[in-house]
């Protein structure tokens, strides 16, 4: 939950350019997705562009690192 304010802030900052999807790893319906993206630890943050993974952070998320990754995207 410590990352929630950071993710909320990034979501607000990039509204209209970024879609944030939160997944509860405890829900069985998401198990295939977790396996597909080799999800092993919580929290994990994955940034996709055009369907491909372009950024991954496991554990605490660094908002500046995420901003840099977003800036690199076309």
C-alpha positions as CSV (number, residue, x, y, z in Angstrom):
1,X,0.0,0.0,0.0
2,X,3.0,2.3,0.4
3,X,3.2,2.6,-3.4
4,X,-0.5,3.6,-3.8
5,X,0.1,7.3,-3.5
6,X,3.0,7.2,-6.0
7,X,0.9,5.2,-8.5
8,X,-2.1,7.5,-8.0
9,X,0.1,10.5,-8.6
10,X,1.6,9.1,-11.8
11,X,-1.9,8.1,-13.0
12,X,-3.1,11.7,-12.4
13,X,0.0,13.2,-14.0
14,X,-0.2,11.1,-17.2
15,X,-4.0,11.0,-17.4
16,X,-5.1,10.6,-21.0
17,X,-1.7,9.2,-22.0
18,X,-1.3,6.3,-19.6
19,X,-3.8,3.6,-18.4
20,X,-3.1,2.2,-15.0
21,X,-4.5,-1.3,-14.4
22,X,-4.4,-2.7,-10.9
23,X,-4.5,-6.5,-10.5
24,X,-5.3,-8.3,-7.3
25,X,-2.9,-11.3,-7.4
26,X,-5.2,-13.2,-5.0
27,X,-8.0,-13.4,-7.5
28,X,-8.0,-16.6,-9.5
29,X,-9.2,-14.9,-12.7
30,X,-5.8,-13.1,-13.0
31,X,-3.6,-16.3,-12.7
32,X,-3.2,-16.8,-16.4
33,X,-2.1,-13.1,-16.8
34,X,0.4,-13.5,-13.9
35,X,1.9,-16.5,-15.6
36,X,2.0,-14.9,-19.0
37,X,4.1,-12.0,-17.7
38,X,6.2,-14.0,-15.3
39,X,4.9,-12.2,-12.3
40,X,6.6,-13.5,-9.1
41,X,6.6,-10.8,-6.5
42,X,4.4,-8.1,-5.1
43,X,4.3,-5.4,-5.8
44,X,5.4,-5.5,-9.5
45,X,4.9,-2.7,-11.9
46,X,5.0,-3.3,-15.6
47,X,4.8,-0.7,-18.4
48,X,3.6,-1.8,-21.8
49,X,3.7,0.1,-25.1
50,X,1.9,-1.4,-28.0
51,X,1.5,-4.7,-26.1
52,X,5.2,-5.1,-25.4
53,X,6.8,-4.7,-22.0
54,X,9.2,-1.7,-21.9
55,X,9.7,-1.3,-18.1
56,X,9.4,-3.4,-15.0
57,X,9.9,-2.5,-11.4
58,X,9.7,-5.0,-8.5
59,X,9.2,-3.8,-5.0
60,X,9.1,-0.1,-4.3
61,X,8.6,2.0,-7.3
62,X,10.8,5.0,-8.0
63,X,8.6,7.7,-9.6
64,X,11.5,9.4,-11.2
65,X,12.6,6.1,-12.8
66,X,9.1,5.6,-14.1
67,X,9.0,9.1,-15.5
68,X,12.2,8.5,-17.3
69,X,10.8,5.3,-18.8
70,X,7.7,7.1,-19.9
71,X,9.8,9.9,-21.4
72,X,11.6,7.4,-23.6
73,X,8.4,6.2,-25.1
74,X,7.6,7.6,-28.6
